[in-house]
Amino acid sequence: MLMSKLVGERTKTIPSEAVIKSHIMLLKAGFIKLVTNGVWTLSMPAKRIAENIQRIIREEMDSIGGQECLFPVVMPRDLWEESGRFNSIGDEMVRFKDRNDRDLVLGMTHEEAAVHFVRDSVKSYQQLPFMIYQIQTKFRDEARSRGGLIRVREFTMKDGYSFHETQDDLADYYEKVYEAYFRIFSRIGLKNFIAVKSDTGMMGGSIAHEYMLLTDVGEDTLIICPNCDYKANMEVAECKPRINEIEDSLQLEEVFTGSAKEIKEVSSFLGEISEKKIIKAVCYNIKGDSDKTVLCFIRGDLEINEAKLKKVLKAEIVPANLSGTSIVPGNIGPVKLEESSKLIMIYDKSLMNCRNMVCGANKEGYHLINVCLDRDFYVPEFHDISKVNDQDFCPKCGARLKINNGIEIGNIFQLGTKYTKSMEMKVLNRDGKEINPIMGCYGIGIGRAISAIAEEYADDKGLNWPISVAPWKVYICALRIDNQNILLKANDLYDKLSKAGVETIFDDREASPGFKFADCDLMGIPIRLVISPRSLEKNVVELQKRDGSLKEEVPYEKCVERIIQLCRE
């Protein structure tokens, strides 16, 4: 590639919404251009990086028996009604009609398409297990696009789907994919990444893991034990049971608290009582059913984990609208409050064995003190609906937990029979009985992988691509291009490297050395070769690695050989 012909403008003007390193540098280098909110054009260098990532993914998926196919972007409503997701997924899925008034959807994931593809041809356990995968464009009408390619609406993704006779067989294959993902992310150059337990979300299933790049700019919150291998996304993280102090029960009292309603206000009003001694009430409505209120009780120093709560309720939730109810916001408590068809009461495990607590009196301006479980209110069942924090302890080894931020770079799910059962895919097992195959699902976002690499490697000068994914391995920087001897040598070196299969970009522009060096650093090409009047006097080429780990002079005749050696290393 000749630099003078490369389409894509390098720029110093960056929009204010670009605040993270990868977003800024990809824009500066001219690798991406915004079309509309969450939709990007990739220029040639970014496209080449994407292709290199895809090649590595294909090699690893094929190595564990994956069969690449290609599902459609557009699917009929009927397919998604079979799985039950046409109505359960919200506005993030784009629905539209064709000219014949038939309902269609834009694919945001392809479980339905995968089951549809194989259910008529796979009839026996002897055809199991297998995994099919694709690398395809998808669209999700994301409400809050951000971070360049990190959170978008249109994206390219590798998604794979495996089918199994038994849960044990799925578990075995799941482990193979688990390890293959580590190889993929290592091969594309990432170093600071981990796998954590995660929520299955709208995908369904029972077990899921996310692969996370650890970075302060990540929007996912991760709970990590520094002492053992426990790691989990905040959505599913657990901790060692929180123990409430054993106390003698004191006399229940109603006290005036006036306008004090928030936990901190009540704590201050009552003489700086510990937030751990207050019962917090948090209200929600079931989505689509505003008449039904969900009332959650939790210890005052903790927060509700809405992902866990939705698992308990098996329903989506929205902030509560309490108008028209008898509930008194800011003064809600469990004493003499009864569950009904319109009121669901959920208690967090942090309230187990609680004594002498403070809670709302269900009366404007009043709270109760010295509230005791079992004496003043009864809890039929406790649930884990709280967020873990850095004051909690590991459920495995008991060490103090730490909180990190991360960017999700991949995910894997054990889906179970959610889709094969609802879509009536059946096979005969080895006993001759009809069963629904058990599925696994495995995804990697290509654009997000590009951003993750950029986030980990970029510096103040620009991008810095690992050689395994770089758009070009070598950048030939010819100084004084008006010198015919330099032009001749640069062209000769460019031709020899290209014929040797080394992807090379030749900066053939008439520009200053500083200008060319800056563009090379900004674009992140791993190896820079400088041909100048000074170097040709010595019959050498100046070779430098982008990461600063190597700088040397190489005899011109041995330059191609040296480059090939570096690429192999």
N, C-alpha and C positions, 0 to 999 in steps of 0.2 A: 504494500500500500504506500502511495506517495502522500506525504503530509499536505502538499499543496492542493490535493484533490479531495481530502477528507471532509465530508459534510458533517457539520456540528460545530457550533460556535463556542469557543472557550471565552469565559467572561468573568469579570470581577463583580458584576451587579447581581446580587442575590436577594430574593424577596424576604421580607421580614419573617414569614412563617417557617423559613428554613433555619432551624435552630440546632439540629444535631449534625455531627460531623459528616456522616455518610451522605445525607441529603445535600449539604452545602457543597461538598467536593464533587459529587456526581453532576450537579448543576454547573459548577465552575468549569469542569472538564468538558462540558458539552455532551455528556453521555446520555442524559435524559432531558426531555422537554415536556412540560405540562400541556395537555390538551384541554382537559377540564378536570374538575375536582376528582382526584383519585384515579385519573386515567392518564397514562404517560406514553410518549413515543420513546423507544430506545434507539439511539444512534448506532452506527456500525460497531464501534468498540464495545458498547454494552451488549449488543446482540451476540458478538463473538464470545464475550464472557459467559453469557447465558448458555450458548451452545457447548462450551467447555464443561460447564456444570452439568448440563444434561447428559453429555457423553459419559461422565463419571457415574452419574446416577444410573444410566442404562447398563453400564458394565457391572455395577454392583447388584442391580435388580436381576439381571440375566444370570448372574453367578449363583443366585438362590432359586433359580427356576422360574423367574418371572417371564410372562409372555406379553409383549407390548402390543396394544391395540389402540384404537382411537374412537372414543364415544362422541356423539353429537353435542354441539353447544346448545341447540334448541331441542326441547323435549315436550311431548304432549302432556296436558294436565292429567290425563288418565293414569299415567305412570306414577305420578307423585300422589295421586289420590289412593292408589293401591297401598303405598307405604304409609299413608296418613299424614304426610308432611306438606301436602299442598296447602292445607289450612293451618297447620301448627307452626309453620315458619312464617315470620312476620314480613315487614316491608323490605327486608334485606334481599328477598327473592323477587326478581322482576317477572311479572306476569303480563302477557299481552295476547292479542287475538290476531289471527291471520286474516286474509281477505275473505275466507269462507266462514268467519266468525267462530273458528275453533280456538279454544284456549291453549296457550303455549307458555312455557317458562324458559328462562335462560338458566343454564346449569351453573350452580354455585358449588356443587359437589355431585358425584355420579354413582352413588350406591344403587339407586333405582335402575340406572342404565346398565350397570354391571350385572345385576340380577336378571334383568330383561334379556341381556345378551346370552346368558348361559343356561337359563332355566329350561329351555326346550331341548337342549342337546346333551346336558349332563343328567344322567338318570341313575347312575350306579355309584356306590362307594369306590368301585375300582377306578373311577375317573378322578377321585379325590386323593390327596389335596392338589390344588393348583392355585396359582396367583396370576391375575391379569392386571396390567397397569397401563397407564397412558401419560403423556405429557401434553396438556391441553390448556386452552384459554378458558377462563371462567369469569363470571361476573357476580359480584355480591354488592348490593347497594348499601355500602358501608356508610354509617351515619357520621363518622368522624375520621375521615382520611387524614393521615399525618405521616411525617417522616420520609417523604419521597416515596420509595418503593416498599417501605416497611408496612404501611397500612393503606391499602388501595381498594379500588372497586373492581377494576379489570386486572386480572393477573394470570400468569402462567404457572401451572402446578403439575407436579408429578403426583398422581394418586393411584394407589394400588389396592386390589381387593382379593383376598384369599378365601377359599371355601374348603371346609373340613367336615369329616364325619363325626369326630369327637372333640370335646373340650381339650383333652390332653394333646391331641394332634395340633389344634390351634395354638396351644401354649408353646409347643415345640417350635412351630413355625414363627410365632411371634418373637421368640428369642432370637431366631436367625435374622429377622428383620431388625430387631433391636441392635444387634451387633453390626449388621450391614450399614445402618445409619451412622454409627460411630465411624466406620471406615469412610463413608461418603463425606462427612463433615471434616474429617481429618485430611482427606485427599484434596478437598477444595481449599484447604489452607487454614481452617479455623482451629484454634487451640483452646480458647477459654470457654468451652461449652460443656454442659452436663445434660443428663436426662432426669426428669422429675415426674413423679406421679401427678396426674392431672384429672380434671373434670371431663366427663364424656360429652357434656353439653347436648346440643341438638343431634349429635351423631348417634347417641344411644350407646348401649353396651355397659359393661361392668368395669373393665380395666382399661386405662389409657395412660400413655406417657407423652410428655412434650420434651423436645430437645431445645435447650435454651442457651443462647449466647449471654454470658454474664457481662453486663455493662450497666453503668449508672443511668444511661438514657433509656433503658428498657422500661416498657409500660407494664410488664407482668411482675408480680411480687412473688418471690420464691422464699421458701422456708428451708434452711439448710442446717444440718447438724455438723459442727466442725470436728466432732469426735468419732462419728460413725458414718455409714452410707445413707442415712435417712435424708431424703430430698423430696420436696413436694411443692407444687404450685399452691399459692394461698387458697385457691378455691377448694382444695381437698385436704389441706394440711391438718394434721392432728398433733396433739401434744400430750404430755403426761397429765393425767387427771389433776385438776386444780382442787386442792384440799382447803375447805373452809375450816376455820378454827372451831374447836369444840368448846361451847360455852354453856353456862347455865341459862335457861330461858328467863328473860325479864318480862315484866308486865307490859302487855300491848297498850299503846297510847295513841290517841289522835292529837296531832299538833298543827297549829296554824303556821303555814309557810308562805302565805300571801302570793306574790307574783313569782316566786322561785319555782321554776318548772324543769329547767335543764339540770343535768346531773351535777355540774359544777356549782350552779346556783344553790341547789338544795344542800350540797355538801357545805358550802360556805355559810348558809343560813343556819345550819344546825351545828356550827362550831367546828368547821373543817373536818367533818366526819369522813372517813376513808370512802372513796368511790366504790371500793370492794364491798362495802356494807350497804350499798343501795341497789335496789332491784330496778333495773331499767326496763321500760316498756317501749316496744317499737311496733308500729302498725303498718300493715300492707292490705291491699285488696288482691283477690285472685283476678288475674287478667281476664277481661271479658265478663266478669261477674262483680260489679261494683257493690252489690248488696251483701257480699260475703267479706267480712273483715278477718284478717289473720293478726292475732295479737301475740307478739313474741316477748317473753320475759327472759332477761339475761343479767348477769352481774354488771354493775355500773361501770366498771373499768374496762369492759370488753365491747367489741363491735359485732354486729350481726354479719355473718357470712351468707350472702344471699344465694350463692351457688349451692351451699349445703341446705339452706332452707327450701329451695325449689326441689331438691332431691326428696326431702321429707314430705313435702306437699304433693309432689308429682304434678306440679302445675307451675305456670309462669306467674310472676307477681309484679305489681306496680305500687307506687306510693299510695297510701290510703287516703280516701276522701271520707272524713268522719262526720260531715254534715248530715243531719237527719238521724244520727245515732245517739245513744245515751252515754257514749264514751267521753270522758273529760280529758282532753289533751293536756299533758304535763302533770296530771294527777292520777294516772292510771296505776292500779295495783291489782294483785291476784286475790286479795281477801274479799270474800263474799261476791266474787264475780264468777258467773257460771257460763260454761260453754253452751252454745245453742246452734241451731241450723244456720244462723247468720254470723256466728262468732266462733272462730277456731283459735284455740289457745295452745301455744307451743312453748315449752320450757327448756332452756339450755341446761346442759350438764353442770355448768358452773354454779347452779343454785342447789345442787345436791347437798343435803345435810346443813343447809344454811340456818343460822340462828341470829336473832336480834338484828334484823335487817330493817332498812327504811324503804317504804314504797308509797305510791300514791294511794289516797284514801277514796278514789273514785268520787271525789267531791271537790268542787272548785275551791282552791286556796288551802287545801289540807293534805297532809301526809300522815302515814302511820309509822311509828317507831317501835322497835323490839318485835318485829314480825318474825315468826318462827314457822318453818316448814312443818307440816303434819299437824301442828296445833292450830294454826290460823288459816292455812290453806293446804290443799292436798294436790299432789301431782301424780297422775296415773302413769306417766311415762316421760322420761327425759330424753332429749336429743342433742346431738352435737351440732349446733348452728352458729358457733362463734368463730371469729377469726383468731388464728394463732398470732402471737406477737413475740418480740424479742425478750420478754420477761418470762416466757414459757420454757418448758424443758422437753427434751427429745422423748418421744414415746418408746423408743427402742433402748437407748442407753442412759437417758436421764440428764445429759449435758444441756447447758443453756443454748437455745436455738439462736440462729442468726438470720437476718433478713437481707436478701440481695434482690436486685432488679435484673431482669433479663428480657431479651428479644426472642420470641418463639421462632425457631428455624425449621421445625418439623414436628410431626405428631404421628402416633400410632395408637390404634384402638382395637380392643377385642369386642366386636359388635354383638356377638351371640347370634340369635336367630331373628332379631328385630325385623330385618328386611326379607329374609327368605320365607319367614312365616307369613308376614302380611301380604307378600307377593306370591305366595303359594308355590314356591320352588320346593320340589320334593325329589329325593333320591331313595333308592333301596339300600339299606345298610347291609352289613355282612350277615345279618340274621334274616334278611328278606323283608324287613319292616320298613315302611315309608317314614322318612325323617326329613326335617328341614335342615339343610347344611348350616354349619356354624361359620360365621364370617369374621374376618379381620380387615382392617382398613388402615392405609399407610400413606401419609402425605408429606410433600416437601414443596414449599413455594420457591420458585426460581428467582423471582425479583427480590424476594426478601433475603434469599441467600446472597445475592449480589450486595445488597445493603449491609448485611451482617459482616461480610468480608471487608467491605469498605470501612465499616465502623471500627473493626478490630485493628486494621492496618494503617489507615490514613493518618497523616501527620500534618503539620502546619504548611508543608509545601504542596500537599495534594494527596492523591490516591497512591496505593502501593500494593499492587496485585501479586499474590503468590504465582509462581511461574506455571502452576498446573491449570490456572484459569485465566491468566492474563490475555488480553486481546491480541497482543503481539509479544513475543519473548524479547525481541531486540529492537532498539530505537537507534538508527544510524543518524548521527548528528554531524552533518558536513558543514564545517566553518569555511567561509569565503567560497561560496558556491560559484562565484564568478571565475575562480581559478580552475582552468580546464583540467589540470592534473588531478585536483581534488575531486572534481565532478566525475572524472573517469574512474578513479579509485573507488569512490563511494558507490557508483553504479555497478562496478565489478563485484564489490563485496556484497551489495544487495542481491545481485543475480546469483552469486554462489550460495549465499545463505538460503535464498528461496528454493534453489534446486536441491539443497540438502534437507529441505523440509522444515527449516526454522522460520517460523512466522515473524516477519520483519516489517517494520514501517520505516521509511526513508524520509527524513526531513529535508526536502529539496527546495525549501523556500529561501529567498534572499532576505535574511533577517539576522539580527545580531546574535552572538553566542548566548548572551544572557537570556534573550527572548526564547531561543530554542531550548536551552537547558530548563527554563521554567516550565515550558509546555511538556517536556519529557517527564519532569517530576510531577506535574499536575495530573498527567494521564496515568502515571503509576507503572510505566513499562519497566520490567525487572532489570534489563541489562541495557546500558547505554554505551554506544561506541562513538567516539569522537575522532573524526578525521580532520586534521588542520594542517596548515603549512608547517608548523613546528613539528608535528608528529611525523609528517612525511619526510622531513629532513633526516629523521632517524629510522625511517621505514618501519614505523610502529603505529599501532592504533591504541588510543587510550580507552580502556575498558573500566566501567564502573557499575556496581550494582546499586539499584535504587534504594535498598535498605542500608547502604553505607558499609556493608560488611566486606567489600572487596573493591580495591582500586589498583589497577596495574597497567603496564604498557606491554602489549602483545605484538610480536613481529607480524607484519602484515600477512605474510604467507601462511602463518599458523593461526590466524584469527578465527577462521571457520571451525577448525578442529577444536580450538579452545572453547568456542561458544557451544558446540555440540557436547563437549565434556561437562560444561557448567549446567546445561539443560538436563543431562542425564543425572547429575548429582542432585 
